[in-house]
Amino acid sequence: MNGFDRDWQGGKKEHSVHSAPPVKDSVIDPAAFVDRFATAATARGFRVERFGESAGVPLLALSRRTRGVRPRIYFSAGIHGDEPAPPLALLSALEHGLFDERATWFLCPLLNPAGFLARTRENAEGLDLNRDFKALRSAEIRAHVRWLQHQPNFDFSLCLHEDWEAAGFYVYELNAAGAPSFARPMIEAVTEICPMETATVIDGRDVAEPGIVRPLADPLLRETWPESIYLQANHSRLSYTIETPSSLPLTQRIAALERAIATAISQVCGV
């Protein structure tokens, strides 16, 4: 579920179809996943950093600098333990070579190993890590923020999620600088694989366009910060959160997210 929850939006989430409750049977073994991701990243020239630990599993950050003037692009996944498609999509994109010479890359593939181990949204202490980027109560997010503070600003950031209440794919856009939007190209590409969310109200907010939410109120004013708002405030003026519906088959969700990743990269890099 996305980073803009109902306590800020002020209202009940309205979707055209209500799907099943969150999937609790995660297909991810966190330790095996982290090992596979590190192996794939190392083979492709990434620097692999361990910046913390969760449930005995390393918190990894992968980075690769590309020579010349290149966009700096950040991706994250796995902050909710009951959303298996995002980290698997990021791994698939890495193994398919999407993170090539077009950009300088920063990847955080599994921010909540404890949640995946327990098959819960929250970490082992019952904290929703995607509401903790202002209070910094959790060890995972404190470690993540410390790592982020040592990175350069990003030209583009993308947080991968699933939404168990959604009927289709949708996008949150935080675009404080009024840069060209990449939301519509992502949606158009993904709808070849996954339907677009058709609700006119998502998380208590009217959509700006079909499948696109652009908050009108200043998100920085909310009491709890998800990752996307922290990124907007400190590291990236152009931040997106993408959501697939959890009711679809896992392979379809992974494919949809990977298509969104590929499209975003092409749009940001111009190729």
C-alpha positions as CSV (number, residue, x, y, z in Angstrom):
1,M,0.0,0.0,0.0
2,N,1.3,3.4,-0.9
3,G,3.0,6.1,1.1
4,F,0.0,8.5,1.2
5,D,-2.3,7.0,3.8
6,R,-5.8,7.9,4.8
7,D,-4.9,9.8,8.0
8,W,-3.3,12.5,5.8
9,Q,-5.6,12.3,2.8
10,G,-8.7,12.6,5.0
11,G,-11.2,10.1,3.7
12,K,-11.8,6.5,2.9
13,K,-10.1,5.0,-0.1
14,E,-12.4,4.6,-3.0
15,H,-11.7,2.1,-5.7
16,S,-13.8,0.7,-8.5
17,V,-13.3,-2.8,-7.2
18,H,-12.2,-4.0,-3.8
19,S,-9.8,-6.9,-4.0
20,A,-8.8,-9.5,-1.4
21,P,-7.0,-8.6,1.8
22,P,-3.2,-8.3,1.7
23,V,-1.2,-11.4,0.7
24,K,0.5,-12.9,3.7
25,D,2.3,-15.7,2.0
26,S,5.4,-14.0,0.8
27,V,7.4,-15.9,-1.7
28,I,10.7,-14.2,-0.6
29,D,13.3,-15.8,1.6
30,P,15.0,-12.5,2.6
31,A,18.5,-14.0,3.2
32,A,18.4,-15.9,-0.1
33,F,17.0,-12.8,-2.0
34,V,19.7,-10.5,-0.6
35,D,22.4,-13.0,-1.6
36,R,21.0,-13.3,-5.1
37,F,20.7,-9.5,-5.5
38,A,24.3,-9.0,-4.3
39,T,25.6,-11.6,-6.7
40,A,23.8,-10.1,-9.6
41,A,24.8,-6.6,-8.7
42,T,28.5,-7.5,-8.3
43,A,28.5,-9.2,-11.7
44,R,27.3,-6.0,-13.2
45,G,29.8,-3.7,-11.7
46,F,27.8,-2.4,-8.8
47,R,29.2,-1.5,-5.4
48,V,27.4,-3.5,-2.7
49,E,27.2,-1.8,0.7
50,R,25.7,-3.2,3.9
51,F,24.3,-0.2,5.8
52,G,22.3,-2.0,8.5
53,E,20.6,-5.2,9.5
54,S,17.0,-6.4,10.0
55,A,16.2,-9.8,11.5
56,G,19.7,-10.9,10.9
57,V,19.5,-10.1,7.2
58,P,21.8,-7.4,5.8
59,L,20.2,-4.1,4.5
60,L,21.9,-3.6,1.2
61,A,22.4,-0.6,-1.1
62,L,23.8,-1.0,-4.6
63,S,25.4,1.8,-6.5
64,R,27.2,2.2,-9.8
65,R,28.7,5.4,-11.1
66,T,28.8,5.9,-14.9
67,R,31.5,8.1,-16.5
68,G,30.4,11.4,-17.9
69,V,27.3,13.5,-17.2
70,R,24.5,11.0,-16.5
71,P,21.2,11.2,-14.6
72,R,21.3,10.0,-11.0
73,I,18.5,7.5,-10.5
74,Y,17.3,5.9,-7.3
75,F,15.0,2.9,-6.8
76,S,13.7,1.3,-3.7
77,A,11.5,-1.7,-2.9
78,G,10.6,-4.1,-0.1
79,I,9.6,-1.6,2.7
80,H,6.4,-3.5,3.3
81,G,6.8,-7.2,4.0
82,D,3.5,-8.2,2.5
83,E,4.3,-6.8,-0.9
84,P,6.5,-9.3,-2.6
85,A,6.3,-8.1,-6.2
86,P,8.4,-4.9,-5.9
87,P,11.7,-6.4,-4.7
88,L,11.3,-9.3,-7.2
89,A,10.7,-6.8,-10.0
90,L,13.8,-4.8,-9.1
91,L,15.9,-8.0,-9.1
92,S,14.4,-9.0,-12.5
93,A,15.3,-5.5,-13.9
94,L,18.8,-5.9,-12.6
95,E,19.2,-9.4,-14.1
96,H,17.8,-8.2,-17.4
97,G,20.4,-5.4,-17.7
98,L,18.2,-2.4,-17.4
99,F,20.6,-0.6,-15.2
100,D,23.2,0.1,-17.9
101,E,25.5,2.9,-19.0
102,R,22.6,5.4,-19.4
103,A,22.7,6.6,-15.8
104,T,24.3,6.5,-12.4
105,W,22.4,4.1,-10.2
106,F,21.3,3.8,-6.6
107,L,19.2,0.7,-5.5
108,C,17.8,-0.3,-2.1
109,P,16.1,-3.6,-2.9
110,L,14.8,-4.9,0.4
111,L,14.3,-2.3,3.2
112,N,12.3,-4.5,5.5
113,P,13.7,-8.1,5.7
114,A,12.1,-8.6,9.1
115,G,8.7,-7.9,7.6
116,F,9.2,-10.4,4.7
117,L,10.4,-13.0,7.2
118,A,7.3,-12.6,9.2
119,R,5.1,-11.9,6.2
120,T,3.8,-8.7,7.6
121,R,3.6,-5.1,6.4
122,E,5.5,-3.9,9.5
123,N,8.9,-4.7,10.9
124,A,9.6,-6.9,13.9
125,E,8.7,-4.1,16.3
126,G,5.3,-3.6,14.6
127,L,6.4,-0.3,13.0
128,D,5.3,0.7,9.5
129,L,8.7,1.7,8.1
130,N,7.0,3.7,5.3
131,R,5.6,6.1,8.0
132,D,8.9,6.5,9.8
133,F,11.0,8.9,7.7
134,K,10.2,11.8,10.0
135,A,10.2,10.2,13.5
136,L,13.0,7.8,12.7
137,R,12.0,5.3,15.4
138,S,13.1,2.2,13.6
139,A,16.7,0.9,13.3
140,E,16.0,0.1,9.6
141,I,15.0,3.7,8.6
142,R,17.6,5.3,10.7
143,A,20.2,3.2,8.9
144,H,18.6,4.0,5.5
145,V,18.6,7.7,6.2
146,R,22.2,7.7,7.2
147,W,23.1,6.0,3.9
148,L,21.0,8.4,1.9
149,Q,22.7,11.4,3.6
150,H,26.0,10.3,2.1
151,Q,24.7,10.1,-1.5
152,P,24.4,12.9,-4.0
153,N,21.0,14.3,-4.9
154,F,18.9,12.2,-7.3
155,D,17.5,13.5,-10.6
156,F,14.7,10.9,-10.3
157,S,13.5,8.5,-7.6
158,L,11.0,5.7,-7.9
159,C,9.5,3.7,-4.9
160,L,7.9,0.4,-5.8
161,H,4.8,-0.8,-4.0
162,E,1.6,-2.9,-4.2
163,D,-1.9,-1.9,-3.1
164,W,-4.3,-4.7,-2.0
165,E,-7.3,-2.4,-2.3
166,A,-6.6,-1.3,-5.9
167,A,-8.1,-2.7,-9.1
168,G,-5.3,-1.4,-11.3
169,F,-1.9,0.2,-11.7
170,Y,-1.5,3.8,-10.6
171,V,1.1,6.5,-9.9
172,Y,1.8,9.1,-7.3
173,E,3.8,12.0,-8.5
174,L,5.7,14.5,-6.4
175,N,7.1,17.1,-8.8
176,A,7.9,20.3,-6.9
177,A,10.0,21.8,-9.7
178,G,7.3,21.3,-12.4
179,A,9.6,19.1,-14.4
180,P,8.2,17.1,-17.4
181,S,6.0,14.3,-16.0
182,F,6.8,10.7,-16.6
183,A,3.6,9.4,-15.1
184,R,1.5,9.1,-18.3
185,P,4.3,7.2,-20.2
186,M,4.6,4.7,-17.4
187,I,0.9,4.1,-17.3
188,E,0.6,3.7,-21.0
189,A,3.4,1.2,-21.1
190,V,2.1,-0.8,-18.1
191,T,-1.5,-1.1,-19.4
192,E,-0.2,-3.5,-22.0
193,I,0.4,-5.9,-19.1
194,C,-1.9,-4.7,-16.2
195,P,-5.1,-2.6,-16.2
196,M,-5.0,1.0,-15.0
197,E,-6.8,2.0,-11.8
198,T,-10.0,3.7,-12.9
199,A,-11.2,5.1,-9.6
200,T,-11.7,8.9,-9.6
201,V,-10.7,9.1,-5.9
202,I,-7.6,7.3,-4.5
203,D,-6.7,7.6,-0.9
204,G,-9.2,10.3,-0.4
205,R,-7.8,12.4,-3.2
206,D,-9.3,13.2,-6.6
207,V,-7.0,11.9,-9.3
208,A,-5.3,14.6,-11.4
209,E,-5.6,12.4,-14.5
210,P,-6.8,8.8,-14.8
211,G,-4.4,6.6,-12.8
212,I,-2.4,9.6,-11.5
213,V,-2.5,11.3,-8.1
214,R,-0.7,14.6,-7.7
215,P,-1.3,15.9,-4.1
216,L,-2.5,19.5,-4.0
217,A,-1.7,20.1,-0.4
218,D,2.0,20.3,0.7
219,P,2.9,16.7,1.6
220,L,5.8,18.0,3.7
221,L,3.2,19.3,6.2
222,R,1.9,15.8,7.2
223,E,2.9,14.3,10.5
224,T,4.3,11.0,9.3
225,W,6.6,10.8,6.3
226,P,6.8,8.0,3.8
227,E,10.0,7.5,1.9
228,S,8.8,9.5,-1.1
229,I,8.2,12.6,1.0
230,Y,11.6,12.3,2.7
231,L,13.2,12.0,-0.7
232,Q,11.3,15.0,-2.0
233,A,12.4,17.1,1.0
234,N,16.0,16.1,1.0
235,H,17.3,14.3,-2.1
236,S,15.0,14.4,-5.2
237,R,12.7,17.1,-6.6
238,L,11.1,14.4,-8.8
239,S,9.8,11.5,-6.9
240,Y,7.3,8.8,-7.9
241,T,5.5,6.0,-6.1
242,I,4.0,3.2,-8.3
243,E,1.4,0.7,-7.2
244,T,0.2,-2.6,-8.7
245,P,-3.0,-4.3,-7.5
246,S,-2.2,-7.3,-5.2
247,S,-5.1,-9.2,-6.5
248,L,-3.3,-10.0,-9.8
249,P,-1.0,-13.0,-10.2
250,L,2.5,-12.3,-8.9
251,T,4.2,-12.8,-12.2
252,Q,1.9,-10.2,-13.8
253,R,2.6,-7.7,-11.0
254,I,6.4,-8.2,-11.4
255,A,6.1,-7.7,-15.2
256,A,4.1,-4.6,-14.7
257,L,6.5,-3.0,-12.3
258,E,9.5,-4.0,-14.5
259,R,7.8,-2.4,-17.5
260,A,7.3,0.8,-15.4
261,I,11.0,0.8,-14.4
262,A,12.1,0.4,-18.0
263,T,9.8,3.1,-19.2
264,A,10.9,5.5,-16.5
265,I,14.6,4.9,-17.3
266,S,14.0,5.6,-21.0
267,Q,12.1,8.8,-20.2
268,V,14.6,10.1,-17.8
269,C,17.6,9.3,-20.0
270,G,16.0,10.2,-23.3
271,V,16.8,6.8,-24.8
